[in-house]
Amino acid sequence: MDEDEAQKQRLKAAVHYTVGHLCQDIAADCEKQITKQTIAAIAETAFRQCDIFAKDLEAFARHAKRHTVTVDDVKLTARRTTALYNYIQQKSEELALNNQELKEKRKKNAAKRKSKDMEAEGENELED
């Protein structure tokens, strides 16, 4: 088994493990049981869908002549699934808002530091 295949198997195992835990939590909440075969089918479907998403993301970035995947690429990938697209759009807007707030805080802090430095310089000149 080559390195890529070993990595793929580790990823599949991680997805299966995570899907298993999610299914157990959901089954407990609903007081139902989910078979191991069902969990395996969900895990395989999730893994294949992630593989498709990854290839689409690479293709969108490559088409735009970029080496980096952007939020717009993710939105394009999710466009076929309305609920997923809406979720990603909401999270994107939240991130943009948080980034804007951080920038404003940094500007205010920089302005405060600058005014304090100016005051300190003014005091030093008065002492001389």
N, C-alpha and C positions, 0 to 999 in steps of 0.2 A: 504494500500500500504506500503510495507516494505521499508527500507532505500535504498537498492540496486535498487529497481524499481524506486524510486523517483529520485535517482541520474541518472539513465538511461534516464528518461523522461526529466530531466534538460539538459543533454547532447544532446538529440535529438532536443530539442527546440533550443539550441545554434547552432547546425549544420544547422537547418532549417533557422534560422535567418541569419546566415552567407551566406548560399547558396542563400537566397533571395536577399541579398544585392549584391552579386557577379553577379547574373542573371540580376538584374536591371542595374548594370553598363555595362554589356556586351550588354544588349538590347538597352541601350541608345547609346552606341558606334556604334552599327550596325543599328540603327534606326528600330528596330523590337520590337515586344511585346512577352513576355513569359507568358503563363498562370500560374495561381496558382497551377493547377494540375501538370504541368510540373515541377515547382519548388519543389513541394512536392515529386515527383518521384525522382528527382535528389538528394534531401536531404536524402531521405530514402536509395537510392543506396549508397551514400557517407557514411552514417552512418553504413550500413551493411559492406561495404568494410573496413572501419576503424576497425570494430569489428573483421573481418577476419584477418586483419593485426596484430592487438593486440594479437590474439590467436597464430598466426604464430610466432610472436616475442617471446612470452613466451615459446613456444615449442622449438624454436631454442636455446634459452638461457638454458633451462632446459636440453636439449639434450647434451649441452656442459658442463653440471654440473656447471652452473653459476647462480647467482641470479640477475645479471645485464645484461641488453640488450646492445649490442655493435653495432658499425657501421657495422660490418660484418653481424650481424643479420638483420639489416635494408636492406643491399644490397641483402641478400638472399631472403628476403620477396619481394623485388622489381624486382627480376630477371625475372619474367614472363612478365613484362611490360618494353619494351626496352627504351622508352622515360623516364619513371620514373627512371629506373636503371641508365641511362646516367646522368640524373639530379642529382641523389643522389651521383653518383661517382664524378661528377664535384664538388659538394659542399664539399664532403669529402676531396678531394684533396686541395681545397681552405682552409679548416679548418686546415689541416695538415701543409700547407705552412705558414699560419698565426701563428700557434703554434710554428713552427720552428723559425720564425722571432722573436717572443716574447722571446723564450729561448735565442736566440743570443743577444738580447738587454739586457736581465737580466744579462747574463754573462759579457757583456761589462761594464754595470753599476757596477756590483760587482767588476770587476777588477779595475775600476776607483776609487771606494771607498777604495779598499785595498791599491792602490798605494798612495792615499791621506793620509790614516792612517799611512802608512809607512813613508811618508815625514814628517808628523806631529810628529811622534815618533823620527825621526832623528833630527829634530829641537829642540825638548825637550831635547834630550841627549846632544846636543851641548851647550844649555843654562846652563846645570848643570855642 
